[in-house]
Amino acid sequence: QGQLVESGGGLVQPGGSLRLSCLASRMITSTFNMNIMGWYRQAGEQRELVATIASDDTTKYSDSAKGRFTISRNGSRKTVTLQMNDLKPDDTAVYYCTRQIGTDIFWGQGIQVTVSS
């Protein structure tokens, strides 16, 4: 099974941008391409979907992410990226990379994103 390793989080001012990356290590490309890759976030007790991308590059976004965030994937590199623009304090959360195959969802360790002046 592939381990999901996130990077790119940190502190940013409101209106700024961050780019989160997730590497599906120890996973062969063909297996990676079978997964729906995604990002979730958790600021309180509940985790919420941010965006997902399927192997055919079909994307899905939460209402809060539409127009500001862009998810993309690279099968040969086994990475999924979340470009976040016009960040707001409400975007502050721990962001988790996920992969889903069938009904099984696997989670990364999470990475902190803080939007504050």
C-alpha positions as a Markdown table, in Angstrom:
| # | Residue | x | y | z |
|---|---|---|---|---|
| 1 | Gln | 0.0 | 0.0 | 0.0 |
| 2 | Gly | 1.2 | 3.5 | -0.7 |
| 3 | Gln | 2.0 | 6.0 | 2.1 |
| 4 | Leu | 0.7 | 9.5 | 1.5 |
| 5 | Val | 3.3 | 12.2 | 2.3 |
| 6 | Glu | 2.1 | 15.8 | 2.4 |
| 7 | Ser | 4.2 | 18.9 | 2.0 |
| 8 | Gly | 3.8 | 22.7 | 1.4 |
| 9 | Gly | 1.8 | 23.8 | 4.4 |
| 10 | Gly | 2.6 | 26.7 | 6.6 |
| 11 | Leu | 1.6 | 30.3 | 7.6 |
| 12 | Val | 0.3 | 32.7 | 5.0 |
| 13 | Gln | -1.4 | 36.1 | 5.2 |
| 14 | Pro | -5.0 | 36.5 | 4.1 |
| 15 | Gly | -5.2 | 36.8 | 0.3 |
| 16 | Gly | -2.0 | 34.8 | -0.1 |
| 17 | Ser | -1.4 | 31.4 | -1.8 |
| 18 | Leu | -0.1 | 28.1 | -0.8 |
| 19 | Arg | 0.6 | 24.9 | -2.8 |
| 20 | Leu | 0.1 | 21.6 | -1.1 |
| 21 | Ser | 1.7 | 18.5 | -2.5 |
| 22 | Cys | 1.2 | 14.8 | -1.7 |
| 23 | Leu | 3.4 | 12.0 | -2.8 |
| 24 | Ala | 2.0 | 8.5 | -2.9 |
| 25 | Ser | 5.3 | 6.8 | -2.0 |
| 26 | Arg | 5.9 | 3.1 | -2.3 |
| 27 | Met | 3.0 | 2.8 | -4.8 |
| 28 | Ile | 3.4 | 1.8 | -8.4 |
| 29 | Thr | 2.0 | 4.1 | -11.1 |
| 30 | Ser | -0.7 | 1.7 | -12.2 |
| 31 | Thr | -2.1 | 1.4 | -8.7 |
| 32 | Phe | -1.9 | 5.2 | -8.2 |
| 33 | Asn | -3.9 | 5.7 | -11.3 |
| 34 | Met | -6.7 | 3.5 | -10.0 |
| 35 | Asn | -7.3 | 5.8 | -7.0 |
| 36 | Ile | -9.4 | 8.9 | -6.6 |
| 37 | Met | -7.1 | 11.3 | -5.0 |
| 38 | Gly | -8.3 | 14.1 | -2.8 |
| 39 | Trp | -7.8 | 16.6 | 0.0 |
| 40 | Tyr | -9.8 | 17.0 | 3.1 |
| 41 | Arg | -9.4 | 19.4 | 6.0 |
| 42 | Gln | -10.2 | 19.6 | 9.7 |
| 43 | Ala | -10.5 | 22.7 | 11.7 |
| 44 | Gly | -12.7 | 21.4 | 14.5 |
| 45 | Glu | -14.1 | 18.1 | 15.2 |
| 46 | Gln | -15.4 | 17.4 | 11.7 |
| 47 | Arg | -13.3 | 16.7 | 8.6 |
| 48 | Glu | -14.7 | 18.2 | 5.4 |
| 49 | Leu | -14.0 | 17.5 | 1.7 |
| 50 | Val | -12.0 | 20.1 | -0.1 |
| 51 | Ala | -11.5 | 18.6 | -3.5 |
| 52 | Thr | -11.1 | 15.3 | -5.3 |
| 53 | Ile | -9.7 | 14.2 | -8.7 |
| 54 | Ala | -10.3 | 11.0 | -10.4 |
| 55 | Ser | -8.0 | 9.1 | -12.8 |
| 56 | Asp | -9.7 | 10.7 | -15.8 |
| 57 | Asp | -9.0 | 14.1 | -14.2 |
| 58 | Thr | -12.7 | 14.7 | -13.3 |
| 59 | Thr | -12.7 | 17.1 | -10.3 |
| 60 | Lys | -15.0 | 17.9 | -7.5 |
| 61 | Tyr | -14.8 | 20.9 | -5.1 |
| 62 | Ser | -16.5 | 22.0 | -2.0 |
| 63 | Asp | -18.4 | 25.3 | -2.3 |
| 64 | Ser | -15.8 | 27.1 | -0.3 |
| 65 | Ala | -13.0 | 25.8 | -2.6 |
| 66 | Lys | -14.6 | 26.6 | -5.9 |
| 67 | Gly | -12.9 | 29.4 | -7.8 |
| 68 | Arg | -10.0 | 29.6 | -5.4 |
| 69 | Phe | -8.5 | 26.1 | -5.2 |
| 70 | Thr | -7.3 | 23.8 | -8.0 |
| 71 | Ile | -6.5 | 20.2 | -7.6 |
| 72 | Ser | -4.3 | 18.3 | -10.1 |
| 73 | Arg | -2.5 | 15.0 | -10.3 |
| 74 | Asn | 0.5 | 13.6 | -12.0 |
| 75 | Gly | 0.4 | 9.8 | -12.6 |
| 76 | Ser | 4.0 | 9.4 | -13.5 |
| 77 | Arg | 5.2 | 11.2 | -10.4 |
| 78 | Lys | 2.4 | 9.8 | -8.3 |
| 79 | Thr | 1.6 | 13.2 | -6.9 |
| 80 | Val | -1.5 | 15.2 | -6.2 |
| 81 | Thr | -1.4 | 18.9 | -5.8 |
| 82 | Leu | -3.7 | 21.5 | -4.3 |
| 83 | Gln | -3.1 | 25.1 | -5.4 |
| 84 | Met | -4.8 | 27.4 | -3.0 |
| 85 | Asn | -5.3 | 31.1 | -3.8 |
| 86 | Asp | -7.0 | 34.0 | -2.1 |
| 87 | Leu | -6.7 | 32.2 | 1.2 |
| 88 | Lys | -9.0 | 33.3 | 4.1 |
| 89 | Pro | -8.7 | 32.8 | 7.8 |
| 90 | Asp | -11.5 | 30.3 | 7.6 |
| 91 | Asp | -9.2 | 28.1 | 5.5 |
| 92 | Thr | -7.0 | 27.5 | 8.6 |
| 93 | Ala | -7.0 | 23.8 | 9.2 |
| 94 | Val | -5.1 | 20.6 | 9.0 |
| 95 | Tyr | -5.2 | 19.4 | 5.5 |
| 96 | Tyr | -5.1 | 15.7 | 4.7 |
| 97 | Cys | -4.2 | 14.0 | 1.4 |
| 98 | Thr | -6.4 | 11.0 | 0.7 |
| 99 | Arg | -6.7 | 8.2 | -1.8 |
| 100 | Gln | -9.8 | 6.2 | -2.4 |
| 101 | Ile | -10.2 | 2.9 | -4.2 |
| 102 | Gly | -13.7 | 1.4 | -4.0 |
| 103 | Thr | -15.1 | 2.3 | -0.7 |
| 104 | Asp | -11.8 | 2.3 | 1.1 |
| 105 | Ile | -10.2 | 5.7 | 1.9 |
| 106 | Phe | -6.6 | 6.0 | 3.1 |
| 107 | Trp | -5.3 | 9.1 | 4.8 |
| 108 | Gly | -2.0 | 11.0 | 5.0 |
| 109 | Gln | -0.7 | 12.3 | 8.3 |
| 110 | Gly | -2.0 | 15.8 | 7.7 |
| 111 | Ile | -0.3 | 19.2 | 7.3 |
| 112 | Gln | -1.1 | 22.5 | 9.0 |
| 113 | Val | -2.2 | 25.5 | 7.0 |
| 114 | Thr | -2.6 | 28.7 | 9.0 |
| 115 | Val | -4.0 | 31.9 | 7.4 |
| 116 | Ser | -3.4 | 34.9 | 9.6 |
| 117 | Ser | -2.1 | 38.4 | 9.5 |
